[in-house]
Amino acid sequence: MYEGVLQDLIDELARLPGVGPKGAQRIAFHLLAAEPTDVRRLAETMLEMKAKAMFCSTCGNVSQAEQCRICADPRRDPTLICVVEEPKDVVAIERTREFRGRYHVLGGAISPLEGIGPDQLRIRELMGRLADGTVVEVILATDPNIEGDATAAYLSRFLRTLDLRVTRLASGLPVGGDLEYADEVTLGRAFAGRRNAGD
């Protein structure tokens, strides 16, 4: 335990996701040793982000305008919507350069243990986007874990009543991986999601 403002900073940093007490302490001491202009620039950037960043009114992605650049891009295919949990998932999919449709960010996943149910997610907004019949396929790209699977199962049952195709991202073995190091769930999903060898 340190005194005064240093300990206050460590406590605040430790509240950030993925930053434990030791990491918070390292960051705090780094900032303590840094030049005042560097610390000021970091603080000003954080304040500017908080003032200017918002969520897209259409898809829920991070944006600096009412609509994000993806929703505003007329070249994107409006008949495809990829449903993801968080804005960081949009970035991951965009890096692949495989998807040219639009997105819908739920803002999380169903997790009863954390008190997150369907009503806390942006499912109502998704249904509003599907109402006009433009979308022909919804791709469920939730995380391959218990919460993501529960969310995908809920959405697929919910969307089954609509006249559109509902798909789920395949999951399985990573490229360059060895079978001996794959866990049973990953290997099982690879078998379940297998396709023709010529595809």
C-alpha positions in Angstrom: 0.0 0.0 0.0 1.3 3.4 -1.0 0.3 6.8 0.3 -2.3 9.3 -1.1 -2.8 9.9 -4.8 -0.4 7.2 -5.9 -2.5 4.5 -4.2 -5.7 6.2 -5.5 -4.3 5.9 -9.0 -3.4 2.2 -8.5 -6.9 1.5 -7.2 -8.5 3.2 -10.2 -6.3 1.5 -12.7 -7.0 -1.9 -11.0 -10.7 -1.4 -11.7 -10.0 -1.5 -15.5 -10.8 -4.9 -17.2 -7.7 -7.0 -17.6 -5.6 -4.9 -15.2 -4.8 -6.6 -11.9 -3.2 -5.1 -8.8 0.4 -5.7 -10.1 -0.3 -4.4 -13.6 -2.0 -1.3 -12.0 1.1 -0.7 -9.9 3.4 -1.0 -12.9 1.3 1.5 -14.9 1.1 3.9 -12.0 4.9 3.9 -11.5 5.4 4.3 -15.3 3.2 7.4 -15.2 4.9 8.7 -12.1 8.3 8.5 -13.9 6.9 9.8 -17.3 7.3 13.4 -18.5 4.4 15.6 -17.4 3.6 16.4 -21.1 3.2 12.7 -21.8 0.9 12.2 -18.8 -1.1 15.3 -19.8 -1.5 14.1 -23.4 -2.8 10.7 -22.1 -5.3 12.4 -19.8 -6.4 14.8 -22.5 -6.9 12.0 -25.0 -9.0 10.1 -22.5 -11.2 13.1 -21.8 -11.5 13.8 -25.5 -12.5 10.2 -26.2 -15.1 10.4 -23.4 -16.5 13.6 -24.9 -16.5 12.7 -28.6 -16.9 8.9 -28.9 -20.4 7.5 -29.0 -22.3 4.4 -30.1 -23.8 4.2 -33.6 -27.6 4.8 -33.5 -28.1 2.0 -36.1 -25.7 -0.8 -35.1 -24.3 0.1 -31.7 -20.7 0.1 -32.9 -18.3 2.8 -31.6 -18.5 6.0 -33.7 -17.7 9.7 -33.6 -20.9 10.5 -35.5 -24.6 9.5 -35.3 -23.8 6.6 -37.7 -20.6 4.7 -37.8 -18.5 4.5 -41.0 -19.7 1.0 -41.8 -23.4 1.9 -41.5 -22.8 5.1 -43.6 -21.0 3.2 -46.3 -23.3 2.6 -49.3 -21.0 -0.1 -50.7 -21.8 -2.4 -47.7 -24.4 -5.2 -48.4 -27.6 -4.2 -46.6 -29.0 -7.8 -46.9 -26.4 -9.3 -44.5 -26.2 -8.5 -40.8 -23.5 -10.0 -38.6 -24.5 -10.0 -35.0 -21.6 -9.6 -32.5 -21.3 -9.1 -28.8 -19.0 -6.0 -28.6 -17.5 -3.3 -30.8 -14.1 -5.1 -30.6 -15.7 -8.0 -32.4 -16.5 -5.8 -35.4 -12.8 -4.8 -35.6 -11.7 -8.5 -35.5 -14.1 -9.4 -38.3 -13.2 -6.4 -40.4 -9.5 -7.4 -40.2 -10.4 -10.6 -42.1 -11.7 -8.6 -45.1 -14.2 -11.5 -45.6 -17.4 -9.8 -44.6 -19.0 -6.9 -46.7 -22.3 -6.6 -45.0 -23.4 -4.6 -41.9 -23.2 -5.3 -38.2 -25.3 -5.3 -35.1 -23.6 -5.0 -31.7 -25.6 -6.6 -28.9 -23.6 -4.9 -26.1 -22.8 -8.2 -24.4 -24.1 -11.7 -24.1 -26.7 -13.5 -22.0 -25.2 -14.3 -18.6 -27.6 -15.2 -15.8 -24.8 -15.3 -13.3 -24.0 -11.6 -14.1 -27.7 -10.7 -14.2 -27.6 -10.1 -18.0 -30.7 -11.3 -19.8 -32.1 -10.7 -23.3 -33.7 -7.4 -22.1 -30.3 -6.0 -21.3 -29.0 -6.6 -24.9 -29.9 -4.7 -28.1 -32.2 -7.5 -29.4 -35.2 -5.1 -29.7 -33.1 -2.8 -31.9 -32.1 -5.8 -34.0 -35.7 -6.8 -34.6 -36.5 -3.3 -35.6 -33.7 -3.5 -38.3 -35.1 -6.7 -39.6 -38.7 -5.5 -39.8 -38.6 -4.0 -43.4 -37.5 -7.3 -45.0 -34.3 -6.0 -46.5 -32.1 -8.4 -44.6 -32.0 -12.0 -46.0 -29.3 -13.5 -43.7 -28.3 -12.9 -40.1 -24.9 -14.3 -39.1 -24.5 -15.0 -35.4 -20.9 -14.3 -34.5 -21.1 -14.5 -30.7 -18.1 -15.8 -28.8 -17.7 -19.6 -28.7 -18.2 -19.9 -25.0 -21.2 -20.7 -22.7 -22.6 -17.1 -22.8 -22.0 -16.7 -26.5 -23.6 -20.1 -27.3 -26.6 -19.3 -25.0 -27.0 -15.9 -26.8 -26.8 -17.5 -30.2 -29.3 -20.2 -29.3 -31.7 -17.6 -27.9 -31.4 -15.4 -31.0 -31.8 -18.4 -33.5 -35.0 -19.4 -31.8 -36.2 -15.8 -31.8 -35.3 -15.3 -35.4 -36.7 -18.6 -36.6 -40.2 -17.0 -37.0 -38.8 -14.5 -39.6 -38.4 -15.4 -43.3 -34.6 -15.2 -43.4 -31.5 -17.4 -43.2 -29.9 -17.6 -39.7 -26.3 -18.9 -39.6 -23.6 -19.2 -37.0 -19.9 -18.8 -37.5 -18.1 -22.1 -37.7 -15.6 -22.9 -35.0 -12.9 -25.4 -34.8 -9.2 -25.8 -35.2 -6.9 -22.8 -35.7 -4.8 -22.6 -38.9 -1.3 -24.0 -38.1 -2.5 -25.8 -35.0 -1.7 -29.4 -34.0 -4.5 -31.8 -33.3 -2.7 -33.1 -30.2 -3.0 -29.7 -28.6 -6.7 -29.1 -29.4 -9.1 -29.4 -26.5 -12.1 -31.8 -26.8 -14.7 -29.0 -27.3 -12.7 -27.4 -30.1 -12.0 -30.7 -31.8 -15.7 -31.7 -31.4 -16.8 -28.5 -33.0 -14.3 -29.0 -35.9 -15.9 -32.4 -36.5 -19.4 -31.0 -36.3 -18.6 -28.1 -38.6 -16.8 -30.2 -41.2 -17.4 -29.6 -44.9 -16.6 -31.2 -48.2 -12.9 -31.5 -48.9 -13.2 -29.7 -52.2 -14.9 -26.6 -50.8 
